[in-house]
Amino acid sequence: MGIISIDVRVDSQLVASWYHYKHEIPWTLLRWWQRIRVIAQDLDLMLGHVYREVNAPTDFMAGMGITTKADRNFRSDFPPRLKGLARLDRLGVPYLRDG
């Protein structure tokens, strides 16, 4: 796709610390992190931590992945709830989880 500059926000402070070499990566995940590093080495990639409430659209998609056990690529035909969360995010309206 030609994308080389990426700004990634994760709601796991531990994952962010693994990326920035602040904590040791568990050996069970090391193989995956090595693959991530190989892919990321040619990118201008910024990775930072955000609280889960700030990451509502991503949290919703992760939940979909867990419940459906299927990969999904969203390029069009977004679920209505995801559209709503993205609109709130764009407007800067905070999202409060109810559970």
Legacy VTK file of the C-alpha trace (Angstrom):
# vtk DataFile Version 3.0
C-alpha trace
ASCII
DATASET POLYDATA
POINTS 99 float
0.000 0.000 0.000
3.031 2.284 0.169
2.479 3.363 3.773
5.746 4.000 5.620
4.789 6.405 8.418
2.499 4.890 11.058
1.364 6.165 14.450
0.153 3.252 16.578
-1.661 3.603 19.891
-2.142 0.538 22.079
-4.206 0.239 25.237
-1.699 -2.107 26.821
1.049 -0.302 28.655
2.946 -3.589 28.831
2.903 -4.036 25.043
4.152 -0.466 24.614
6.981 -1.177 27.066
7.940 -4.328 25.140
8.133 -2.322 21.937
10.373 0.294 23.561
12.633 -2.335 25.192
11.579 -1.286 28.717
10.456 -4.765 29.801
11.617 -8.204 28.775
9.357 -9.974 26.300
8.158 -13.395 27.497
9.868 -16.206 25.604
6.459 -17.504 24.470
5.911 -14.274 22.502
9.472 -13.639 21.395
9.043 -15.259 17.973
6.121 -12.911 17.178
7.992 -9.854 18.396
10.948 -10.748 16.192
8.593 -10.815 13.200
7.098 -7.473 14.227
10.570 -5.924 14.494
11.564 -7.182 11.026
8.437 -5.639 9.499
8.784 -2.395 11.480
12.456 -1.796 10.686
11.637 -0.211 7.312
8.827 1.942 8.699
8.674 5.264 10.465
6.649 3.743 13.302
5.666 5.586 16.468
4.051 3.472 19.177
2.469 4.860 22.311
0.111 3.902 25.097
-3.439 5.238 25.448
-6.023 4.263 27.993
-8.655 1.807 26.810
-11.422 4.420 27.045
-9.560 6.533 24.475
-9.291 3.546 22.150
-13.002 2.610 21.910
-13.125 1.756 18.159
-10.105 -0.531 18.501
-11.484 -2.092 21.666
-14.725 -2.828 19.801
-12.894 -4.479 16.877
-10.764 -6.567 19.253
-13.948 -7.732 20.963
-15.402 -8.709 17.600
-12.292 -10.734 16.852
-12.473 -12.566 20.159
-16.170 -13.392 19.891
-16.205 -14.396 16.211
-12.773 -16.098 16.122
-12.359 -14.793 12.558
-10.073 -12.277 10.859
-11.761 -9.188 9.443
-10.472 -6.386 7.288
-12.553 -3.225 7.377
-12.254 -1.236 4.170
-15.977 -0.621 3.753
-19.299 -1.817 5.149
-18.380 -0.998 8.750
-20.673 -2.209 11.549
-22.966 0.647 12.742
-21.550 0.573 16.305
-18.008 0.932 14.960
-19.078 3.916 12.842
-20.625 5.560 15.894
-17.549 4.994 18.054
-15.308 6.383 15.307
-17.491 9.498 15.001
-17.343 10.089 18.766
-13.573 9.577 18.657
-13.178 12.070 15.820
-15.247 14.650 17.733
-13.190 14.135 20.896
-16.187 12.885 22.887
-15.056 10.561 25.675
-16.431 7.034 25.693
-17.272 5.460 29.026
-17.394 1.676 29.111
-20.277 0.082 30.956
-18.620 -3.133 31.984
LINES 1 100
99 0 1 2 3 4 5 6 7 8 9 10 11 12 13 14 15 16 17 18 19 20 21 22 23 24 25 26 27 28 29 30 31 32 33 34 35 36 37 38 39 40 41 42 43 44 45 46 47 48 49 50 51 52 53 54 55 56 57 58 59 60 61 62 63 64 65 66 67 68 69 70 71 72 73 74 75 76 77 78 79 80 81 82 83 84 85 86 87 88 89 90 91 92 93 94 95 96 97 98
